Amino acid sequence: MKLSPALSLILLLSVGPSIASDNWPFWRGDIAGSGETGADASLATQWSKDTNIKWRAELPERGNSNPAIWGDKIFLTQAEEAKQWRGVLCLDRRTGEEIWRNGLTYKKEERTHRSNPFCSASAATDGKVVVASYGSAGVAAYDFEGKELWRRDLGAIDHIWGNSSSPLIHGDLVIHYHGPSKNAVLYGLDKTTGETVWKYDEPVWEPKQRTDGFKGRDGEGVIGSFSTPIIYNTGERDELAMSFPLEIRAFDPASGETLWTCQGLNPLIYTSPVHNNGIVVAMGGYHGNTVAVRSGGSGDVTDTHRLWQKVRDDGGIGSGVTKDGKIYYHDSGGVIFCVDMKSGKNEWKARLPGTGTSWGSLVLAGDHIYSLSQAGDCAIFKASPDRFEEVGVNDLGEETNSSIAVAGNQIFIRTYNALWCIEKP
């Protein structure tokens, strides 16, 4: 039967999001952890509780993870503390309704920060498999119908502030950092079986190795990485870069072989590295060190490829975005910075409008940067190398420690109460 042009258009508009182009499969959107989306003019810059809201889905409990999105499905890690349950919720992207949930019960004690609930790591997907990290409860993979494909018990993670590093899927491998802890390991797991293909055992850093004298509330030295690794191509090869205590280390993602290391970070790391135009920038948290290094090296490249280092810099918890050779990032107090990646020169800094304080990472859409605060308001400003230019501030009025996710022309914000889908008509 031949359809009329009008009916064909109606069917085209009713099939929902495009599976080919409207995905946000990892914590920061792509495997390079860029936080960048192709959306520009089609993305909302104004919203409120009652304006430009497509739907709002109530969640069982608070959580800090971001949604992973593929086609018409949303995958969200979730913990229910009273039930001692950790798992994945699959929601319908068109309505926000729950399609399925699967997970596990974990009854052993595990330390974490009061503002860092369990299951803070975001899920990862490649359109066929969904992978989730559950901290000490291990890592699990599911198909798109919710069937568990495999599960690995990788041992307990013990850190005063918990964990939050999210997995990646690269070809046939799941890249998973099982840390921070004294037994922290970076794994390359078989995507089909969960078996170990390669692993890197992180050295045990002792408190005496610290140089800034900071001590945790219980008197122990606070050491460890909450970073999610990134994978990028140098033009000649793929590199997997990870911010570890005291150093950046790059691996061959297929074999786990160390390609290069660069010294200069501090022992406590929150942010993930970013890569642009052959430069990797890594930051320590809460006035930790910042290091910029040229990618593509071999061995210890501290003296040969490190472009600059800033000791006791302005980094916070959230990761930045890059555009045209500049990196934009904010500290935890709501001050935004624009820095030249090659020289380390601070181009400008400004206080964000709205509440400001944030654990979230930035998102870049065209020449607009989105910054979500802990109070639930989102400041939008231009990616301008010359000065701070405000675009607007929007408030949902619900607390959040998450970051924005973008798929197609839709913005997704996870608060402690719900998952919101924002869409400009």
C-alpha positions as CSV (number, residue, x, y, z in Angstrom):
1,M,0.0,0.0,0.0
2,K,1.4,3.4,-1.0
3,L,1.1,6.0,1.8
4,S,0.1,9.6,1.1
5,P,2.8,12.2,1.8
6,A,0.8,13.6,4.7
7,L,0.4,10.1,6.3
8,S,4.1,9.3,5.8
9,L,5.0,12.5,7.6
10,I,2.7,11.7,10.5
11,L,4.3,8.2,10.9
12,L,7.8,9.6,10.7
13,L,7.0,12.1,13.5
14,S,5.4,9.4,15.6
15,V,8.2,6.8,15.7
16,G,10.0,8.6,18.5
17,P,13.7,9.4,18.8
18,S,16.2,8.5,16.1
19,I,18.2,5.5,17.1
20,A,21.1,6.5,14.8
21,S,21.9,10.0,16.1
22,D,20.0,10.7,19.3
23,N,22.1,8.7,21.8
24,W,24.0,9.5,25.0
25,P,25.6,6.1,25.7
26,F,28.1,7.1,28.4
27,W,28.5,9.3,31.5
28,R,29.8,12.3,29.4
29,G,28.1,11.4,26.2
30,D,30.9,9.9,24.1
31,I,33.8,7.5,24.8
32,A,36.2,10.5,24.8
33,G,34.3,12.0,27.7
34,S,33.9,15.3,25.9
35,G,30.6,16.3,27.4
36,E,29.7,17.7,23.9
37,T,26.5,17.2,22.0
38,G,25.8,18.1,18.4
39,A,22.5,19.9,19.4
40,D,22.6,23.6,19.2
41,A,19.6,25.8,18.2
42,S,17.2,22.9,18.8
43,L,18.1,22.6,22.4
44,A,16.1,24.4,25.1
45,T,17.7,27.4,26.8
46,Q,14.6,28.2,28.9
47,W,12.6,25.9,31.2
48,S,10.9,25.7,34.6
49,K,8.8,23.2,36.5
50,D,5.9,24.1,34.2
51,T,7.6,25.2,31.0
52,N,9.2,23.0,28.3
53,I,8.8,19.9,30.4
54,K,8.0,16.8,28.3
55,W,7.7,14.5,31.4
56,R,8.9,14.0,34.9
57,A,9.5,10.5,36.3
58,E,9.6,9.9,40.0
59,L,12.6,7.9,41.2
60,P,12.6,5.4,44.2
61,E,15.5,7.3,46.0
62,R,18.1,9.9,45.5
63,G,21.1,9.2,43.3
64,N,24.0,11.0,41.6
65,S,24.4,9.0,38.4
66,N,23.4,10.2,34.9
67,P,21.1,8.5,32.4
68,A,22.6,6.5,29.5
69,I,20.3,6.8,26.5
70,W,20.0,4.7,23.3
71,G,17.1,5.1,21.0
72,D,13.8,5.0,22.9
73,K,15.4,3.6,26.1
74,I,16.9,5.3,29.1
75,F,19.1,3.3,31.5
76,L,19.6,4.7,35.0
77,T,21.6,3.1,37.9
78,Q,19.7,3.2,41.2
79,A,20.2,2.1,44.8
80,E,17.4,1.5,47.3
81,E,19.2,1.6,50.6
82,A,16.5,0.1,52.9
83,K,16.2,-2.9,50.6
84,Q,20.0,-3.1,50.2
85,W,19.3,-3.2,46.4
86,R,21.5,-1.9,43.6
87,G,20.4,-2.1,39.9
88,V,19.4,-0.5,36.6
89,L,16.1,1.0,35.8
90,C,15.1,1.0,32.1
91,L,12.6,3.9,31.3
92,D,10.7,4.6,28.1
93,R,12.2,7.8,26.6
94,R,8.9,8.9,25.2
95,T,7.0,8.8,28.4
96,G,9.4,8.3,31.4
97,E,7.5,5.1,32.4
98,E,9.5,2.2,33.7
99,I,10.0,-0.7,31.3
100,W,12.1,-3.1,33.5
101,R,14.5,-3.2,36.3
102,N,17.2,-5.7,37.2
103,G,19.9,-5.7,39.9
104,L,21.2,-7.5,43.0
105,T,21.0,-7.4,46.8
106,Y,24.2,-6.5,48.6
107,K,24.1,-6.8,52.4
108,K,27.7,-6.2,53.3
109,E,28.9,-2.8,54.8
110,E,30.4,-0.3,52.4
111,R,31.7,3.2,53.3
112,T,30.7,6.2,51.4
113,H,30.2,10.0,51.8
114,R,26.7,11.1,53.0
115,S,26.3,13.0,49.7
116,N,27.4,10.1,47.5
117,P,24.7,7.4,47.5
118,F,25.5,3.9,46.2
119,C,25.3,3.5,42.4
120,S,26.7,6.9,41.7
121,A,28.5,5.4,38.6
122,S,26.5,5.9,35.4
123,A,25.6,3.0,33.1
124,A,27.2,2.5,29.7
125,T,25.6,1.0,26.5
126,D,26.5,0.3,22.9
127,G,23.0,-0.3,21.7
128,K,23.1,-4.0,22.5
129,V,24.5,-4.4,26.0
130,V,24.0,-2.3,29.2
131,V,26.8,-2.3,31.8
132,A,26.6,-1.0,35.3
133,S,29.1,-0.7,38.2
134,Y,27.7,-1.3,41.7
135,G,30.8,-0.5,43.7
136,S,31.7,-3.3,46.1
137,A,28.8,-5.4,44.6
138,G,30.7,-5.7,41.4
139,V,29.8,-5.0,37.7
140,A,27.0,-6.5,35.7
141,A,25.8,-6.5,32.1
142,Y,22.2,-6.8,30.7
143,D,20.6,-7.0,27.3
144,F,18.0,-4.5,26.2
145,E,15.2,-6.6,27.5
146,G,16.6,-6.6,31.0
147,K,18.1,-10.1,31.0
148,E,21.4,-10.4,33.0
149,L,24.2,-11.5,30.7
150,W,27.0,-11.8,33.3
151,R,28.1,-10.5,36.6
152,R,31.6,-10.1,38.2
153,D,32.5,-9.9,41.8
154,L,35.7,-7.9,41.8
155,G,36.1,-7.5,45.5
156,A,35.2,-4.8,48.0
157,I,36.0,-1.1,47.5
158,D,36.9,0.7,50.7
159,H,37.2,4.5,50.6
160,I,35.9,7.1,53.1
161,W,34.0,8.9,50.3
162,G,32.8,5.8,48.3
163,N,33.2,5.5,44.5
164,S,31.7,6.8,41.3
165,S,33.8,6.0,38.3
166,S,31.6,4.9,35.3
167,P,32.3,2.1,32.8
168,L,33.0,2.5,29.1
169,I,32.4,0.1,26.2
170,H,35.1,0.1,23.5
171,G,34.7,-2.5,20.8
172,D,34.5,-5.9,22.5
173,L,35.8,-4.6,25.8
174,V,34.2,-3.1,28.9
175,I,36.6,-0.6,30.5
176,H,36.0,-0.5,34.2
177,Y,37.9,1.2,37.0
178,H,37.3,-0.7,40.3
179,G,38.3,2.0,42.8
180,P,39.3,4.1,44.7
181,S,40.7,1.7,47.2
182,K,44.0,0.2,48.2
183,N,43.2,-2.7,45.9
184,A,42.1,-0.5,43.0
185,V,42.3,-2.0,39.5
186,L,41.6,-0.7,36.0
187,Y,40.1,-3.6,34.0
188,G,39.5,-4.5,30.4
189,L,36.7,-7.0,30.5
190,D,35.2,-9.1,27.7
191,K,31.9,-7.5,26.8
192,T,30.2,-10.9,26.1
193,T,31.4,-12.9,29.1
194,G,32.8,-10.4,31.7
195,E,36.1,-12.3,31.8
196,T,39.3,-10.3,32.4
197,V,41.2,-9.6,29.2
198,W,43.7,-7.3,30.9
199,K,44.1,-5.4,34.1
200,Y,46.3,-2.7,35.6
201,D,46.9,-2.9,39.4
202,E,47.1,0.6,40.7
203,P,50.1,1.1,43.1
204,V,49.2,1.6,46.8
205,W,49.7,5.2,47.6
206,E,50.6,6.0,51.2
207,P,49.6,9.2,53.0
208,K,53.3,10.1,53.4
209,Q,53.4,10.7,49.7
210,R,51.1,13.7,50.0
211,T,52.7,17.1,49.6
212,D,49.8,19.4,50.7
213,G,49.3,18.1,54.2
214,F,45.5,17.6,53.9
215,K,44.0,15.0,56.2
216,G,40.5,13.4,56.2
217,R,38.0,13.7,58.9
218,D,39.0,10.4,60.4
219,G,42.7,11.3,60.3
220,E,43.6,9.1,57.3
221,G,45.3,10.6,54.3
222,V,42.6,11.1,51.6
223,I,44.0,9.5,48.5
224,G,42.2,8.0,45.5
225,S,40.7,8.7,42.1
226,F,37.0,9.1,41.3
227,S,37.9,9.7,37.6
228,T,36.3,8.0,34.6
229,P,38.9,7.1,31.9
230,I,38.6,8.5,28.4
231,I,39.5,7.0,25.0
232,Y,40.5,9.2,22.1
233,N,42.5,8.8,18.8
234,T,45.7,10.6,18.2
235,G,45.6,10.1,14.5
236,E,48.0,7.2,14.8
237,R,46.5,5.1,17.6
238,D,43.8,4.9,20.3
239,E,44.8,5.9,23.8
240,L,43.0,5.3,27.1
241,A,43.9,8.1,29.5
242,M,43.2,7.9,33.3
243,S,43.8,10.3,36.1
244,F,45.4,8.4,38.9
245,P,46.8,9.7,42.2
246,L,50.0,11.7,41.4
247,E,50.0,10.9,37.6
248,I,48.2,10.7,34.3
249,R,48.7,7.3,32.7
250,A,47.8,6.3,29.1
251,F,47.2,2.8,27.9
252,D,46.6,0.9,24.7
253,P,42.8,0.2,25.3
254,A,43.0,-3.2,23.5
255,S,45.9,-4.7,25.4
256,G,46.2,-2.6,28.6
257,E,49.8,-1.9,27.9
258,T,51.0,1.4,29.4
259,L,52.0,3.8,26.6
260,W,53.1,6.8,28.7
261,T,52.9,8.4,32.1
262,C,53.1,12.1,33.2
263,Q,53.7,13.1,36.8
264,G,52.4,16.2,38.6
265,L,48.9,15.5,39.9
266,N,48.0,15.5,43.6
267,P,46.8,12.3,45.4
268,L,43.1,13.1,45.4
269,I,41.3,13.2,42.0
270,Y,37.7,13.9,41.3
271,T,37.5,15.0,37.6
272,S,38.0,13.0,34.5
273,P,40.7,14.1,32.0
274,V,39.7,15.9,28.8
275,H,41.4,15.7,25.4
276,N,41.4,18.2,22.5
277,N,43.8,18.9,19.7
278,G,46.4,16.5,21.0
279,I,46.4,17.9,24.5
280,V,45.2,16.1,27.7
281,V,44.3,18.2,30.7
282,A,43.8,16.5,34.1
283,M,42.8,18.1,37.3
284,G,42.9,17.3,41.0
285,G,39.9,18.0,43.2
286,Y,39.5,20.8,45.7
287,H,42.5,23.0,44.8
288,G,44.5,20.1,43.6
289,N,47.1,20.3,40.8
290,T,46.3,20.7,37.1
291,V,48.5,19.2,34.4
292,A,48.5,19.6,30.6
293,V,50.4,17.0,28.5
294,R,50.7,16.3,24.8
295,S,49.3,12.9,23.9
296,G,51.1,10.4,21.7
297,G,54.2,10.0,23.8
298,S,56.1,7.0,25.1
299,G,57.4,6.1,28.6
300,D,57.7,8.9,31.3
301,V,56.9,12.0,29.3
302,T,56.9,14.5,32.3
303,D,60.0,16.3,30.9
304,T,59.3,15.9,27.2
305,H,55.5,16.3,26.7
306,R,54.2,18.1,29.8
307,L,53.1,21.6,28.7
308,W,52.4,23.1,32.1
309,Q,51.5,22.4,35.7
310,K,49.6,24.5,38.2
311,V,50.0,23.5,41.9
312,R,46.9,24.1,44.2
313,D,44.7,25.1,41.2
314,D,41.0,25.9,41.0
315,G,39.5,22.6,40.0
316,G,36.5,21.1,41.8
317,I,34.5,17.9,41.4
318,G,32.9,18.4,38.0
319,S,34.8,17.9,34.7
320,G,35.1,20.6,32.1
321,V,34.5,21.0,28.3
322,T,36.8,22.2,25.5
323,K,36.3,24.3,22.5
324,D,38.7,26.0,20.1
325,G,41.8,25.3,22.2
326,K,40.2,26.5,25.5
327,I,39.0,24.5,28.5
328,Y,36.0,25.7,30.5
329,Y,35.5,24.4,34.0
330,H,34.2,25.5,37.4
331,D,35.2,25.0,41.0
332,S,32.7,23.6,43.5
333,G,31.8,27.1,44.7
334,G,30.3,28.3,41.4
335,V,33.2,30.2,39.8
336,I,33.7,29.4,36.0
337,F,37.2,29.6,34.4
338,C,38.4,29.8,30.8
339,V,42.0,28.6,30.3
340,D,44.1,28.2,27.2
341,M,45.0,24.5,26.9
342,K,48.4,25.0,25.3
343,S,49.8,27.7,27.6
344,G,47.7,27.4,30.8
345,K,46.9,31.1,30.6
346,N,43.8,32.0,32.5
347,E,41.7,34.0,29.9
348,W,38.9,34.9,32.4
349,K,36.9,33.8,35.4
350,A,33.4,34.8,36.6
351,R,30.9,33.8,39.1
352,L,28.0,31.8,37.7
353,P,24.5,33.2,38.2
354,G,22.1,31.3,40.3
355,T,23.0,29.1,43.3
356,G,26.3,28.2,41.7
357,T,27.7,25.4,44.0
358,S,28.0,22.2,41.9
359,W,29.2,18.6,41.7
360,G,28.1,18.3,38.1
361,S,30.2,18.4,34.9
362,L,29.7,20.8,32.1
363,V,27.9,20.1,28.8
364,L,28.7,21.9,25.5
365,A,26.0,22.4,22.9
366,G,27.2,24.4,19.9
367,D,28.5,27.6,21.5
368,H,26.5,27.2,24.7
369,I,27.7,25.6,27.9
370,Y,25.3,24.2,30.5
371,S,26.2,24.1,34.2
372,L,23.9,22.4,36.7
373,S,24.0,23.5,40.4
374,Q,23.3,21.4,43.5
375,A,20.1,23.4,44.0
376,G,18.7,22.3,40.6
377,D,19.2,25.5,38.7
378,C,21.1,25.5,35.4
379,A,23.3,28.4,34.3
380,I,23.8,28.7,30.5
381,F,26.6,30.8,29.1
382,K,28.6,31.1,25.8
383,A,31.8,29.3,25.1
384,S,33.6,32.6,24.5
385,P,37.4,32.9,24.9
386,D,37.1,36.7,25.6
387,R,34.6,37.1,28.4
388,F,31.7,35.6,30.3
389,E,28.4,35.9,28.4
390,E,25.3,34.8,30.3
391,V,22.5,33.1,28.2
392,G,20.1,32.3,31.0
393,V,19.3,30.5,34.3
394,N,16.6,27.9,34.7
395,D,15.4,26.3,38.0
396,L,13.7,23.0,38.8
397,G,13.8,23.5,42.5
398,E,15.1,20.0,43.3
399,E,18.5,19.1,44.7
400,T,20.9,17.3,42.5
401,N,24.6,16.2,42.3
402,S,24.3,14.9,38.8
403,S,25.2,16.4,35.4
404,I,23.0,17.1,32.4
405,A,22.6,14.5,29.7
406,V,21.5,15.4,26.1
407,A,20.1,13.2,23.4
408,G,18.8,14.8,20.2
409,N,16.8,17.9,21.2
410,Q,16.1,16.6,24.7
411,I,17.8,17.5,28.0
412,F,17.7,15.0,30.8
413,I,18.3,16.1,34.4
414,R,18.4,13.7,37.3
415,T,17.5,15.2,40.7
416,Y,17.2,13.5,44.1
417,N,13.4,13.2,43.4
418,A,13.0,12.5,39.7
419,L,14.3,12.3,36.2
420,W,13.2,15.3,34.1
421,C,12.9,15.4,30.3
422,I,13.1,18.9,28.9
423,E,12.3,19.6,25.3
424,K,11.7,22.9,23.4
425,P,8.5,22.6,21.3
